[in-house]
Amino acid sequence: MTLCSNRPEGFGPRSHLYSNILTSCFLDTVLVPLCTWLYLLAVLIFLLLSSRRRNTRSISHNVKERPSTDGPELFTNNGRPLSYNNHKRSKAQTILLILYTLLIIAAILMTVLEIVRLALANLGIGLLPFTFVGIIVAGMLHLTSALSRKESLLGRRRGWTRWVNLSLWTALVIVEAVKITEEVKEGVGTRVGTKYPMADEVTDVGVMIGVYVALGVLEVVC
């Protein structure tokens, strides 16, 4: 299958049929996958920097004194032990992690739906499959980082993964928002009678924007 077949506005970036509009082919082939490419590049850079920093630390701190666990138990201002708050936060984190995982699955399924329907309508799928890579890598990084107990729930810390993932979701929201704007300009009533009417694609893209926004919020919170 070609990248973009049967799309009358051409490859782009400017449409031949509509003024001041980016072509859907340019969006699906360049802008949407560009979010994933830049994200993967950032992940690779941070992984290399983290690995180098870890090696430096292991050399300079071969022997690390273990902190003593003896001493009085610490309490919060309301008289409850800190362990109670930690347990409470752990429960909330678990719920949010389950929600995050469900949203990752939803993002994957919505991308599958869009690709399949574009293919069935013989419109070409561009380079949209690259989006899978970004979503899966972001999900794995978030879950491994959160499960390693590097803080969260606004207790800060979780390192660079939080901000790199957040940049991916933000970029996808922006690009998909541009995409849905261009589709509305092209006309929601177009492609009626085909296997993928424009109205359906606008709905699908709108749902994806909602999923990415929710993932971005959870990226900060949990």
Secondary structure by P-SEA (a helix, b strand, c coil): cccccccccccccccccccccccaaaaaccccaaaaaaaaaaaaaaaaaaaaaaaaaaaaccbbbbcccccccccccccccaaaaaaaaaaaaaaaaaaaaaaaaaaaaaaaaaaaaaaaaccccccccaaaaaaaaaaaaaaaaaaacccccccccccaaaaaaaaaaaaaaaaaaaaaaaaaaacccccccccccaaaaaaaaaaaaaaaaaaaaaaacc
